[in-house]
Amino acid sequence: MAVPGGAGGFILGSILIKKLSLTPAEQLRAMFYLAILSLLTMLMFAIQCETAPLADLSKPCSSGCSCGREWFEPVCAAEGLTYFSPCYAGCQNLLGDSVSYLFIDI
């Protein structure tokens, strides 16, 4: 990820310098502002939300189901656990439309 990102930044930076005809002083100023922006963006990763514990995936889910681990779709349960997917939470039915929905166990 770092190599393609570095190469992309190098190419994009070269194109911007040529198109905008930036002087060395303007290039230095742009690098300073982008470094500050990068630092602020990295600090956002340091701020973390409290995460609920993930339910044990080795325990059987609802009877007769075969839950896959291909898609991580976390489901928050009333007991404070987060399940890997609605299937692991034992949910078998879906209510709602494509914008908002509710998984239920009926």
C-alpha positions as CSV (number, residue, x, y, z in Angstrom):
1,M,0.0,0.0,0.0
2,A,2.9,2.4,0.8
3,V,4.7,1.9,-2.6
4,P,1.6,2.6,-4.8
5,G,0.6,5.5,-2.5
6,G,4.1,7.0,-2.8
7,A,4.3,6.5,-6.5
8,G,0.8,8.0,-6.9
9,G,1.8,11.0,-4.8
10,F,5.0,11.5,-6.8
11,I,3.1,11.5,-10.1
12,L,0.2,13.6,-8.9
13,G,2.6,16.1,-7.3
14,S,4.7,16.3,-10.5
15,I,1.6,17.0,-12.6
16,L,0.3,19.7,-10.1
17,I,3.7,21.5,-10.0
18,K,3.8,21.5,-13.8
19,K,0.2,22.6,-14.4
20,L,0.2,25.2,-11.7
21,S,3.8,26.4,-12.4
22,L,4.7,26.5,-8.8
23,T,7.9,28.2,-7.7
24,P,10.2,26.4,-5.2
25,A,8.9,28.6,-2.4
26,E,5.3,27.8,-3.3
27,Q,6.1,24.1,-3.4
28,L,7.7,24.3,0.0
29,R,4.6,26.1,1.4
30,A,2.3,23.5,-0.2
31,M,4.4,20.7,1.3
32,F,4.2,22.3,4.8
33,Y,0.4,22.7,4.6
34,L,-0.1,19.1,3.3
35,A,2.2,17.8,6.1
36,I,0.0,19.6,8.7
37,L,-3.1,18.1,7.1
38,S,-1.5,14.7,7.1
39,L,-0.6,15.0,10.8
40,L,-4.2,16.0,11.7
41,T,-5.6,13.1,9.7
42,M,-3.3,10.6,11.5
43,L,-4.4,12.0,14.9
44,M,-8.0,11.1,14.0
45,F,-6.9,7.4,14.1
46,A,-5.7,7.9,17.7
47,I,-9.2,8.9,18.7
48,Q,-11.0,5.6,19.2
49,C,-14.6,4.8,20.0
50,E,-15.3,2.3,22.7
51,T,-15.9,-1.1,21.1
52,A,-18.3,-3.6,22.3
53,P,-17.0,-7.1,22.9
54,L,-17.3,-9.5,19.9
55,A,-19.3,-12.6,20.5
56,D,-17.5,-15.9,20.3
57,L,-17.6,-17.3,16.7
58,S,-17.0,-20.8,17.7
59,K,-20.3,-21.1,19.5
60,P,-23.2,-22.4,17.4
61,C,-25.6,-19.8,16.1
62,S,-29.2,-20.6,15.5
63,S,-30.1,-24.2,14.9
64,G,-29.8,-25.5,11.4
65,C,-27.9,-22.5,10.0
66,S,-24.5,-22.4,8.3
67,C,-23.1,-19.0,8.9
68,G,-20.3,-17.9,6.6
69,R,-17.4,-15.5,7.5
70,E,-17.2,-13.8,4.1
71,W,-18.9,-10.6,5.1
72,F,-18.5,-8.7,8.3
73,E,-21.9,-7.1,9.1
74,P,-21.8,-6.3,12.8
75,V,-25.0,-6.6,14.7
76,C,-25.4,-5.1,18.2
77,A,-27.4,-7.2,20.6
78,A,-29.4,-6.1,23.6
79,E,-27.0,-7.9,26.0
80,G,-24.1,-5.6,24.9
81,L,-22.3,-8.1,22.6
82,T,-21.5,-7.5,18.9
83,Y,-22.1,-10.4,16.6
84,F,-20.1,-11.0,13.4
85,S,-23.2,-11.0,11.3
86,P,-27.0,-11.3,11.7
87,C,-26.7,-15.1,11.1
88,Y,-24.3,-15.5,14.1
89,A,-26.7,-13.4,16.2
90,G,-29.4,-16.0,15.4
91,C,-31.5,-13.6,13.2
92,Q,-33.4,-15.3,10.5
93,N,-35.8,-12.6,9.2
94,L,-35.3,-9.1,7.8
95,L,-37.7,-6.2,8.1
96,G,-37.3,-2.9,6.3
97,D,-36.2,-1.5,3.0
98,S,-32.8,-0.9,1.4
99,V,-32.1,2.2,3.5
100,S,-32.9,1.0,7.0
101,Y,-33.6,-2.5,8.2
102,L,-33.9,-4.6,11.3
103,F,-32.9,-8.2,11.7
104,I,-35.2,-10.2,14.0
105,D,-35.4,-13.7,15.3
106,I,-39.0,-14.9,14.8
